[in-house]
Amino acid sequence: MSEKCYYQMEKENVAVVYFNNPPLNALDEETIESFESLMKTLTQDDTVHVIMLTGKGSTFVVGADVNAVQQVDTYQKGVEITSRAQAIVSLCELSPKPVIAVINGLCLGGGMEIALACHMRIAATNAQMGLPEIMLGIIPAFGGTQRSARVLGTAKALEIMLTGMFISMDDALRIGLVNRVYPPETLMDESLKFASSIAKKGQVAVRAIVEAVIKGSKMSLEDGLKLESSLFGKIAETHDKKEGIEAFLQKRKPQFKHC
């Protein structure tokens, strides 16, 4: 494959998106535009139930192309490039389907910002994460200042960003930055098993849970509860709800039709 970002169906209903811009999968313009196109395609493809993101080779993504950032030297350019990048990265969080970052190596700057926008994160034991933009005299601006604080809390997010520290996966697991950690040699197999277990569930319920959590997290508790009730009401009329209950009572596996 020569594309800087491409996908393969590695398991039934599981699409794996690969960042492929050697040597370190930097987010140059071509890579991020390709990623945007793929995400828009995959979120609309009914055969795709779960989306995984990973890096080709031994790196996830090291961040934005520093040479390109060097050319951003006016207020207008700064606002334009970050606003566009934020919109593209947000496609992960706003996906109606679960998006899982599979962090196979260095995950820095824009790479960590993409990972933070994913619904879940699984990492190799030897991976490292960080938002080291402070070392270049700039800030994480693809959503990093906002999502890191929401995922980790303000104090830990500030510590990571103000020091430029690299985060080991032991620490990442401890602070809730990643969900699971596996040895490099089993990372993809274990991640595919995990994604496949979600892909086999009734997708009406899967997408409702994603919507309730992501949208609800931006609402008051009262409004979030209303959203939850509304989604349950919609599910109550579906085939999958009827089939799931009947299968449970009959002690058999459900045959979901995702409708």
WOPE-V855840 format. One record per run of one state. SS is the DSSP state (2 for helix, 1 for strand, 0 for the rest). FROM is the first residue (numbers start at 1). LEN is the number of residues. If there is no record, write none. Layout:
# WOPE-V855840
ss=SS from=FROM len=LEN
ss=SS from=FROM len=LEN
This chain:
# WOPE-V855840
ss=0 from=1 len=4
ss=1 from=5 len=7
ss=0 from=12 len=2
ss=1 from=14 len=6
ss=0 from=20 len=7
ss=1 from=27 len=1
ss=0 from=28 len=1
ss=2 from=29 len=16
ss=0 from=45 len=5
ss=1 from=50 len=6
ss=0 from=56 len=3
ss=1 from=59 len=3
ss=0 from=62 len=2
ss=1 from=64 len=1
ss=0 from=65 len=1
ss=2 from=66 len=5
ss=0 from=71 len=4
ss=2 from=75 len=19
ss=0 from=94 len=4
ss=1 from=98 len=6
ss=0 from=104 len=2
ss=1 from=106 len=3
ss=0 from=109 len=1
ss=2 from=110 len=8
ss=0 from=118 len=2
ss=1 from=120 len=5
ss=0 from=125 len=3
ss=1 from=128 len=3
ss=0 from=131 len=1
ss=2 from=132 len=5
ss=0 from=137 len=7
ss=2 from=144 len=9
ss=0 from=153 len=1
ss=2 from=154 len=10
ss=0 from=164 len=2
ss=1 from=166 len=3
ss=2 from=169 len=6
ss=0 from=175 len=5
ss=1 from=180 len=3
ss=0 from=183 len=4
ss=2 from=187 len=13
ss=0 from=200 len=3
ss=2 from=203 len=14
ss=0 from=217 len=4
ss=2 from=221 len=15
ss=0 from=236 len=3
ss=2 from=239 len=11
ss=0 from=250 len=10
